[in-house]
Amino acid sequence: MPVEKITSPQNGGVKRVARLRGKKGRDAKNLTIVEGVREVRQALNAGCRIASAYVCCEGVYHCPPETIAELQARKIKVFDTACGVFDKMAYGDRKDGVLALVEPPELKLSDLKLSPQPLVVVLERVEKPGNLGAVLRTADAAGVEAVIVCDELCDIHNPNVIRASLGAIFAVPTVSCTSEEAIAFLKEKGIKTAAAVVQAEADLYDADLRGGCAIVMGSEDKGLSDLWRTRADIKLRIPMKGKVDSLNVSVSAAVVIYEAVRQRS
């Protein structure tokens, strides 16, 4: 069982968690906050180093005993927190009662181990953690081999990204780099790029997404930059029959990803 009870929000460990809510604090300690049973388990399964964990088994919270046992079996320091203390650390209305401080994987393009004909997703300048997390969740479900985040506006290790992805960021290799670096990498690997562009003439269902392929999606408000528009091998659009001319970027990504999966199967 946990070796120490924390009853005060002024505890140093609680303050440490609070500092990790901001990117500056995460970068300084090379740690991020992972909350939830599924998310913590994904981090464990990925072999991430966990500095410490905080659990709560009172009030509205209930951390499963097997989760506590697994953390302790891996020699991770576990703190038992009072309900009011865990309220201060928790991100939302989840009642899992477990939060861990995790050293996230820092992957580079050269670290990616891709199959001969991989399906990859590229996201340029996506701003919202919820959208990035949702794309990662889809990527995991569809068997995407890597997600490349270009010209990062949203910290890929933001706790809200981890939460929205349900921990999929630990299952799908995710790299942050510049657009130029991504284009050079994909060209070197012989992976064609298929960019989603509202004004494209080619319909999604007419595009060939078989073989090595990177699906490229742009930012929520401006779409893809001219760099990707001019350098992409394929420019495609999702058919729109209504009066609204665009979809949320995570929805658009899911539509294109699963069309690629359909073609490749």
C-alpha positions as CSV (number, residue, x, y, z in Angstrom):
1,M,0.0,0.0,0.0
2,P,1.1,3.7,-0.3
3,V,3.8,4.6,2.0
4,E,2.9,8.2,2.8
5,K,-0.4,10.0,3.2
6,I,-0.7,13.6,1.9
7,T,-3.4,15.6,3.6
8,S,-2.4,19.2,2.9
9,P,-2.6,21.0,-0.5
10,Q,0.6,22.9,0.6
11,N,2.6,19.6,0.4
12,G,5.7,19.9,-1.8
13,G,4.6,17.1,-4.0
14,V,1.3,18.8,-4.7
15,K,3.1,22.0,-5.6
16,R,5.4,20.0,-7.9
17,V,2.3,18.7,-9.8
18,A,1.0,22.2,-10.1
19,R,4.2,23.5,-11.7
20,L,3.9,20.8,-14.4
21,R,0.7,22.2,-15.7
22,G,2.7,24.8,-17.7
23,K,5.1,23.9,-20.5
24,K,7.9,25.8,-18.8
25,G,7.6,23.6,-15.8
26,R,7.3,20.4,-17.9
27,D,10.4,21.3,-19.9
28,A,12.4,22.2,-16.8
29,K,11.8,18.8,-15.1
30,N,11.3,16.7,-18.3
31,L,8.1,15.4,-16.8
32,T,4.4,15.6,-17.6
33,I,1.2,14.8,-15.8
34,V,-0.7,11.6,-16.7
35,E,-4.1,11.1,-15.1
36,G,-6.4,8.1,-15.3
37,V,-6.0,4.3,-15.1
38,R,-5.9,3.7,-18.8
39,E,-3.4,6.5,-19.5
40,V,-1.1,5.5,-16.7
41,R,-1.2,1.9,-17.8
42,Q,-0.3,3.0,-21.4
43,A,2.7,4.9,-20.0
44,L,3.8,1.8,-18.0
45,N,3.4,-0.5,-21.1
46,A,5.5,1.9,-23.1
47,G,8.3,1.6,-20.6
48,C,8.2,5.3,-19.6
49,R,10.0,6.3,-16.4
50,I,7.5,7.3,-13.8
51,A,9.0,9.6,-11.1
52,S,6.1,9.2,-8.7
53,A,2.4,8.6,-8.5
54,Y,-0.5,10.0,-6.5
55,V,-3.6,8.0,-5.7
56,C,-6.9,8.6,-4.0
57,C,-9.3,6.0,-2.6
58,E,-11.8,8.2,-0.8
59,G,-14.8,10.5,-1.6
60,V,-15.7,10.3,-5.3
61,Y,-12.3,8.8,-6.2
62,H,-11.5,5.1,-6.4
63,C,-8.1,4.0,-7.6
64,P,-8.2,0.2,-8.3
65,P,-6.0,-1.8,-5.9
66,E,-4.4,-3.6,-8.8
67,T,-3.2,-0.3,-10.3
68,I,-1.5,0.6,-7.0
69,A,0.0,-2.8,-6.8
70,E,1.4,-2.6,-10.3
71,L,3.0,0.8,-9.6
72,Q,4.6,-0.5,-6.4
73,A,5.8,-3.7,-8.1
74,R,7.7,-1.4,-10.5
75,K,9.4,0.4,-7.5
76,I,7.5,3.6,-8.2
77,K,6.9,5.9,-5.2
78,V,3.2,6.0,-4.5
79,F,1.5,8.7,-2.3
80,D,-2.0,8.3,-0.9
81,T,-3.8,11.7,-1.0
82,A,-6.8,13.0,0.7
83,C,-9.8,13.7,-1.5
84,G,-9.4,17.5,-1.2
85,V,-5.8,17.2,-2.1
86,F,-6.4,15.1,-5.2
87,D,-9.1,17.6,-6.2
88,K,-6.3,20.2,-6.5
89,M,-4.2,18.0,-8.7
90,A,-6.9,16.5,-10.9
91,Y,-7.6,17.9,-14.4
92,G,-11.3,17.2,-14.8
93,D,-14.2,15.2,-13.6
94,R,-12.5,11.8,-13.9
95,K,-12.9,9.6,-10.8
96,D,-10.1,7.1,-11.4
97,G,-8.1,8.5,-8.6
98,V,-4.6,8.0,-10.0
99,L,-2.1,10.6,-11.4
100,A,1.5,10.0,-12.3
101,L,4.5,12.2,-13.1
102,V,5.9,10.6,-16.3
103,E,9.1,11.3,-18.3
104,P,7.6,11.4,-21.8
105,P,9.4,9.7,-24.8
106,E,11.5,12.2,-26.8
107,L,11.5,10.7,-30.3
108,K,13.2,12.1,-33.3
109,L,12.5,11.3,-37.0
110,S,15.5,9.1,-37.1
111,D,14.0,7.0,-34.2
112,L,11.0,6.0,-36.2
113,K,11.0,2.3,-37.3
114,L,8.6,2.2,-40.2
115,S,7.4,-0.7,-42.3
116,P,8.2,-0.7,-46.1
117,Q,4.8,0.8,-46.9
118,P,3.7,2.7,-43.8
119,L,0.7,4.8,-43.1
120,V,1.7,8.0,-41.4
121,V,-0.1,11.1,-40.2
122,V,1.3,14.6,-40.4
123,L,-0.2,17.5,-38.5
124,E,0.9,21.1,-39.3
125,R,0.5,23.8,-36.7
126,V,-2.5,22.2,-34.9
127,E,-3.3,24.3,-31.9
128,K,-5.8,22.6,-29.7
129,P,-4.7,19.7,-27.4
130,G,-8.1,18.1,-27.7
131,N,-7.7,17.8,-31.5
132,L,-4.2,16.5,-31.3
133,G,-5.3,13.9,-28.7
134,A,-8.3,12.8,-30.8
135,V,-6.1,12.3,-33.9
136,L,-3.7,10.2,-31.9
137,R,-6.6,8.1,-30.6
138,T,-7.8,7.5,-34.2
139,A,-4.2,6.8,-35.3
140,D,-3.9,4.1,-32.7
141,A,-7.2,2.5,-33.6
142,A,-6.4,2.5,-37.3
143,G,-2.9,1.2,-37.0
144,V,-1.1,4.3,-38.1
145,E,2.7,3.8,-37.6
146,A,3.6,7.3,-36.6
147,V,2.3,10.8,-36.1
148,I,4.5,13.8,-37.1
149,V,3.6,17.1,-35.5
150,C,5.1,20.0,-37.6
151,D,5.9,23.5,-36.5
152,E,4.4,22.7,-33.1
153,L,1.9,25.1,-31.5
154,C,0.5,22.6,-29.1
155,D,3.0,20.8,-26.8
156,I,2.6,17.1,-27.7
157,H,3.2,16.3,-24.0
158,N,0.5,18.6,-22.7
159,P,-1.5,16.7,-20.1
160,N,-4.7,17.6,-22.1
161,V,-3.3,15.9,-25.2
162,I,-2.5,12.8,-23.2
163,R,-6.0,12.8,-21.7
164,A,-7.8,13.4,-25.0
165,S,-5.8,10.5,-26.6
166,L,-6.6,8.2,-23.7
167,G,-2.9,7.5,-23.5
168,A,-2.5,6.7,-27.2
169,I,0.4,9.1,-27.4
170,F,2.4,6.4,-25.6
171,A,1.3,3.7,-28.1
172,V,1.8,5.7,-31.4
173,P,5.3,7.0,-32.0
174,T,4.9,10.8,-32.1
175,V,7.6,13.2,-33.2
176,S,7.8,17.0,-33.3
177,C,9.8,18.7,-36.0
178,T,9.7,21.4,-38.7
179,S,7.7,21.0,-41.9
180,E,11.0,21.1,-43.9
181,E,12.4,18.3,-41.8
182,A,9.3,16.2,-42.2
183,I,9.2,16.7,-46.0
184,A,12.8,15.7,-46.4
185,F,12.3,12.7,-44.2
186,L,9.3,11.5,-46.1
187,K,10.9,12.0,-49.4
188,E,14.0,10.1,-48.3
189,K,11.8,7.2,-47.2
190,G,9.9,7.2,-50.5
191,I,6.6,8.0,-48.7
192,K,4.1,10.0,-50.8
193,T,2.3,12.9,-49.2
194,A,-1.5,13.3,-49.4
195,A,-2.6,16.7,-48.3
196,A,-6.2,17.6,-47.4
197,V,-7.0,20.9,-49.0
198,V,-10.5,22.3,-49.2
199,Q,-10.0,23.7,-52.7
200,A,-8.4,20.6,-54.1
201,E,-9.9,19.2,-57.3
202,A,-9.4,15.6,-56.5
203,D,-12.0,13.8,-54.5
204,L,-10.8,11.8,-51.4
205,Y,-12.3,8.6,-52.9
206,D,-10.4,9.0,-56.1
207,A,-7.0,9.4,-54.5
208,D,-4.7,6.5,-54.2
209,L,-3.7,6.1,-50.6
210,R,-2.1,2.7,-50.9
211,G,1.6,2.0,-50.4
212,G,3.8,4.3,-48.2
213,C,1.6,7.3,-47.6
214,A,1.6,10.3,-45.2
215,I,-1.8,12.0,-44.7
216,V,-1.2,15.7,-44.1
217,M,-3.7,17.9,-42.2
218,G,-3.4,21.6,-41.5
219,S,-4.3,23.9,-38.6
220,E,-7.8,24.5,-37.4
221,D,-8.2,28.0,-38.7
222,K,-5.9,28.3,-41.7
223,G,-5.5,24.8,-43.0
224,L,-2.2,23.8,-44.7
225,S,0.6,26.3,-45.4
226,D,1.7,27.0,-49.0
227,L,4.8,24.9,-48.3
228,W,2.7,21.7,-47.9
229,R,0.3,22.7,-50.6
230,T,3.0,23.0,-53.2
231,R,5.2,20.1,-52.1
232,A,2.4,17.5,-51.6
233,D,2.3,14.6,-54.0
234,I,-1.5,14.4,-53.8
235,K,-4.0,17.1,-53.0
236,L,-7.4,15.9,-52.0
237,R,-10.7,17.2,-50.6
238,I,-13.3,15.5,-48.5
239,P,-16.7,15.7,-50.3
240,M,-19.0,18.2,-48.6
241,K,-22.7,18.2,-49.4
242,G,-23.9,20.7,-46.8
243,K,-23.5,24.5,-46.5
244,V,-20.5,24.3,-44.1
245,D,-17.3,24.0,-46.1
246,S,-15.0,22.2,-43.5
247,L,-14.9,19.7,-40.7
248,N,-13.0,19.8,-37.4
249,V,-9.4,18.7,-38.1
250,S,-9.7,15.6,-35.9
251,V,-12.8,14.5,-37.8
252,S,-11.2,15.2,-41.1
253,A,-8.2,13.2,-40.2
254,A,-10.4,10.3,-39.1
255,V,-12.3,10.3,-42.4
256,V,-9.1,10.3,-44.5
257,I,-7.3,7.8,-42.3
258,Y,-10.0,5.3,-42.5
259,E,-10.4,5.7,-46.3
260,A,-6.7,4.9,-46.5
261,V,-7.2,1.8,-44.3
262,R,-10.1,0.7,-46.5
263,Q,-8.0,1.0,-49.6
264,R,-5.0,-0.7,-48.1
265,S,-7.1,-3.7,-46.9
